Amino acid sequence: MLVVLIFLPVSLQGQRTKKSDIIRSLTTESSLIRYARFSGQTAPSKQLLATLSRQAKWDNQEPNDPSGLGIRLRFVKIDDQAKSGGSGASQYRVFAEGAPQDKVFVFTTWLVDGSQLTDPRDMYVNTQGLVMTHKPTPEEEISMKAPGDELDVQSAPGNGEPIRFVLTSRDSETSIYGTLVAHPVVSNDHECKLEVRIAQPGATSVLIIADGLPAKAKVPLVLESADAQMSEMVDTNSDGHAVIAVLTTVPGVAQGTFKASAEGGRCLPSVVMPWRAAADTAPTAPAH
């Protein structure tokens, strides 16, 4: 059975934390994401559903920003260490255009395995939105880069693996979110786009993000994993956009390949993601 929810919105340094009010506040019980699972698979825990919901809202540019600024973090590649074949980590500088310059910020990272890292340093932004590790000097106010003084982050090396970031003012009045997927797994066919994004270690659950499909329509979606298959209709919003969560594993199978295909008018995009089930990859979510 497939149920769909449509949302209308490395080396990492830092202190590991067990919970985050910023992350935890993204989802209430009433807004838990609906999901798809293959026949015979155990139903997901409420904790996993909460995690998937937060990921989808984070990526879909809909977190509850109390400042109402509606801005996002932007990542600009500095140093590409990617290996041939598309994997490997790359270095990025971070921009928060439109962020207030009179505030001191905290930078937090949320990894797919559930870990949260908080950088112990104070962060600032200059007039260009460049995130810096100290208050900009007059000469740095218009800089688009500041080696040694800017905040640099590294991407996840895996295909389809996101890292999520949030820049939060110390007065809690401003929260600016962003998601970095350095090696997206995307299929483009005519005007349609389909992406699969790892949601849990081993890709045992994923987010499927569709764009460019017919607006406010029921679109056929086929999901395959190992020898299992499901065919369902998904509802798009007025922009032809939909986000769904899928549990990719099949009972009695240790690993396999997941495939999702959508039929949208004149397009038929398909994405593929290998997965591996393991006893030590139980999903984790920010504490309640």
Secondary structure, 3 states (H helix, E strand, C coil): CECCECCCCCCCCCEEECCCHHHHCCCCHHHCCCEEECCCCCCCCHHHHHHHHHHHHHHCCCCCCCCCCCCECEEEEEEECCCCCCCCCEEEEEECCCCCCCCCEEEEEECCCCCEEECCCCEEECCCCEEECCCCCHHHCCCCCCCCCECEEECCCCCCCCEEEEEEECCCCCEEEEEECCCCEEEEECCEEEEEEECCHHHCEEEEEEECCCCCCEEEEEEEECCEEEEEEEECCCCCCEEEEEECCCCCCCEEEEEEEECECCECCEEEEEEECCCCCCCCCCCC
